[in-house]
Amino acid sequence: MMLTLENISKLYGDTIALEHINLTLEHGIYGLLGPNGAGKTTLMRVMADLLVPSTGRVLLDGHDISVMGAAFRKLSLIHISEPTR
């Protein structure tokens, strides 16, 4: 399986959370590291089809996940964990 992000951007009003992300992930285990507010959770939510990007698209083996809808979410193995306070 291959997950491809093409020109992903996400804006919250005038705030840019993600800007022109292009990335291809093949089978494996990946992690995201960065400071608070860097867009890690936003990127994961876009990749999991839980958040619609402002621009761009996410493809699973060449198929747009926004069109796949619930069928993609059933396949998704993306885990988003926020630390408890």
PASEBA-1860 file (N, C-alpha, C; in nm, 3 decimals):
! residues 85
1> MMLTLENI> 0.084/-0.118/0.000/0.000/0.000/0.000/0.087/0.124/0.000 ~ 0.039/0.228/-0.067/0.111/0.354/-0.071/0.013/0.468/-0.043 ~ 0.049/0.553/0.052/-0.029/0.672/0.085/0.049/0.792/0.031 ~ -0.016/0.871/-0.053/0.049/0.985/-0.117/-0.026/1.113/-0.083 ~ 0.047/1.212/-0.036/-0.009/1.344/-0.010/0.039/1.436/-0.121 ~ -0.054/1.499/-0.188/-0.022/1.588/-0.299/-0.064/1.731/-0.267 ~ 0.034/1.818/-0.248/0.012/1.961/-0.231/-0.088/1.993/-0.119 ~ -0.074/1.926/-0.006/-0.167/1.944/0.106/-0.137/2.074/0.180
9> SKLYGDTI> -0.239/2.157/0.193/-0.232/2.277/0.275/-0.358/2.280/0.361 ~ -0.347/2.338/0.480/-0.463/2.357/0.567/-0.452/2.493/0.631 ~ -0.555/2.572/0.612/-0.563/2.707/0.670/-0.675/2.711/0.771 ~ -0.650/2.781/0.881/-0.752/2.813/0.980/-0.762/2.965/0.981 ~ -0.855/3.019/0.902/-0.860/3.163/0.885/-0.734/3.209/0.814 ~ -0.659/3.300/0.876/-0.533/3.349/0.819/-0.412/3.267/0.865 ~ -0.436/3.168/0.951/-0.326/3.088/1.005/-0.299/2.967/0.917 ~ -0.174/2.951/0.875/-0.134/2.838/0.793/-0.087/2.726/0.885
17> ALEHINLT> -0.161/2.615/0.885/-0.122/2.500/0.967/-0.033/2.404/0.887 ~ -0.066/2.385/0.760/0.013/2.301/0.669/0.027/2.377/0.538 ~ 0.146/2.371/0.479/0.168/2.446/0.356/0.239/2.360/0.252 ~ 0.165/2.322/0.149/0.217/2.250/0.032/0.299/2.126/0.069 ~ 0.236/2.035/0.143/0.302/1.911/0.184/0.290/1.808/0.071 ~ 0.402/1.756/0.027/0.408/1.647/-0.071/0.488/1.534/-0.006 ~ 0.426/1.417/0.001/0.487/1.308/0.077/0.432/1.175/0.026 ~ 0.516/1.076/0.019/0.473/0.941/-0.016/0.520/0.846/0.094
25> LEHGIYGL> 0.426/0.770/0.148/0.456/0.672/0.253/0.422/0.533/0.202 ~ 0.520/0.444/0.206/0.496/0.305/0.172/0.479/0.226/0.300 ~ 0.452/0.098/0.287/0.429/0.013/0.403/0.541/0.031/0.506 ~ 0.505/0.051/0.632/0.605/0.068/0.737/0.547/0.142/0.856 ~ 0.633/0.174/0.948/0.595/0.248/1.068/0.664/0.384/1.062 ~ 0.587/0.489/1.083/0.638/0.625/1.075/0.598/0.702/1.199 ~ 0.672/0.806/1.230/0.640/0.895/1.341/0.662/1.038/1.297 ~ 0.593/1.129/1.363/0.609/1.273/1.337/0.663/1.338/1.463
33> LGPNGAGK> 0.768/1.414/1.448/0.825/1.488/1.561/0.826/1.636/1.528 ~ 0.797/1.718/1.626/0.802/1.862/1.607/0.746/1.933/1.728 ~ 0.770/2.063/1.736/0.721/2.140/1.850/0.569/2.157/1.847 ~ 0.515/2.199/1.960/0.372/2.230/1.966/0.338/2.331/1.858 ~ 0.225/2.308/1.792/0.178/2.401/1.690/0.242/2.383/1.554 ~ 0.321/2.277/1.537/0.390/2.256/1.409/0.299/2.196/1.301 ~ 0.182/2.144/1.339/0.089/2.087/1.241/0.085/1.936/1.239 ~ 0.147/1.870/1.337/0.151/1.724/1.340/0.011/1.663/1.346
41> TTLMRVMA> -0.068/1.707/1.440/-0.203/1.652/1.455/-0.289/1.687/1.335 ~ -0.276/1.807/1.283/-0.352/1.847/1.165/-0.317/1.755/1.048 ~ -0.188/1.728/1.027/-0.146/1.640/0.919/-0.203/1.499/0.938 ~ -0.195/1.447/1.059/-0.249/1.313/1.085/-0.400/1.308/1.062 ~ -0.470/1.411/1.102/-0.615/1.415/1.082/-0.650/1.421/0.934 ~ -0.572/1.494/0.855/-0.593/1.498/0.710/-0.566/1.359/0.651 ~ -0.456/1.296/0.694/-0.420/1.164/0.642/-0.523/1.058/0.678 ~ -0.593/1.076/0.790/-0.694/0.979/0.835/-0.833/1.012/0.781
49> DLLVPSTG> -0.844/1.115/0.696/-0.972/1.160/0.640/-1.069/1.208/0.748 ~ -1.013/1.265/0.855/-1.095/1.323/0.962/-1.104/1.475/0.947 ~ -1.023/1.531/0.858/-1.018/1.674/0.836/-0.993/1.697/0.688 ~ -1.071/1.786/0.628/-1.058/1.816/0.485/-0.949/1.920/0.466 ~ -0.851/1.893/0.378/-0.746/1.993/0.354/-0.801/2.112/0.277 ~ -0.737/2.228/0.292/-0.777/2.347/0.216/-0.740/2.331/0.069 ~ -0.624/2.269/0.044/-0.583/2.237/-0.093/-0.520/2.099/-0.093 ~ -0.515/2.039/-0.209/-0.448/1.912/-0.227/-0.537/1.793/-0.203
57> RVLLDGHD> -0.475/1.676/-0.210/-0.550/1.552/-0.191/-0.459/1.443/-0.135 ~ -0.523/1.344/-0.074/-0.454/1.229/-0.020/-0.500/1.107/-0.100 ~ -0.403/1.030/-0.147/-0.434/0.913/-0.229/-0.387/0.786/-0.160 ~ -0.467/0.683/-0.165/-0.428/0.549/-0.120/-0.422/0.463/-0.245 ~ -0.303/0.420/-0.279/-0.281/0.341/-0.402/-0.346/0.407/-0.523 ~ -0.334/0.540/-0.530/-0.385/0.614/-0.645/-0.531/0.655/-0.636 ~ -0.601/0.616/-0.530/-0.742/0.648/-0.514/-0.759/0.759/-0.410 ~ -0.835/0.861/-0.443/-0.858/0.974/-0.354/-0.937/0.928/-0.232
65> ISVMGAAF> -0.880/0.946/-0.111/-0.947/0.897/0.010/-1.077/0.970/0.039 ~ -1.090/1.095/-0.008/-1.214/1.169/0.017/-1.331/1.108/-0.060 ~ -1.302/1.041/-0.170/-1.405/0.971/-0.247/-1.433/0.835/-0.185 ~ -1.329/0.772/-0.128/-1.346/0.641/-0.067/-1.429/0.647/0.060 ~ -1.423/0.758/0.133/-1.504/0.779/0.252/-1.487/0.671/0.357 ~ -1.600/0.614/0.400/-1.601/0.516/0.509/-1.518/0.393/0.474 ~ -1.510/0.358/0.347/-1.430/0.242/0.306/-1.283/0.264/0.342 ~ -1.234/0.388/0.326/-1.095/0.418/0.363/-1.080/0.414/0.514
73> RKLSLIHI> -1.173/0.475/0.586/-1.160/0.480/0.731/-1.161/0.340/0.793 ~ -1.227/0.244/0.730/-1.224/0.105/0.778/-1.085/0.044/0.759 ~ -1.012/0.088/0.655/-0.878/0.037/0.627/-0.771/0.108/0.708 ~ -0.801/0.229/0.752/-0.700/0.317/0.810/-0.641/0.259/0.938 ~ -0.508/0.264/0.945/-0.438/0.220/1.065/-0.365/0.336/1.130 ~ -0.415/0.456/1.109/-0.354/0.575/1.164/-0.405/0.594/1.307 ~ -0.314/0.607/1.400/-0.350/0.626/1.541/-0.303/0.763/1.585 ~ -0.396/0.842/1.636/-0.363/0.975/1.685/-0.378/0.972/1.836
81> SEPTR> -0.267/0.998/1.905/-0.267/0.993/2.051/-0.218/1.127/2.105 ~ -0.296/1.187/2.189/-0.259/1.310/2.255/-0.229/1.278/2.401 ~ -0.121/1.329/2.456/-0.089/1.300/2.596/-0.196/1.357/2.689 ~ -0.222/1.285/2.797/-0.315/1.335/2.898/-0.243/1.433/2.988 ~ -0.317/1.525/3.043/-0.256/1.627/3.129/-0.291/1.600/3.272
END
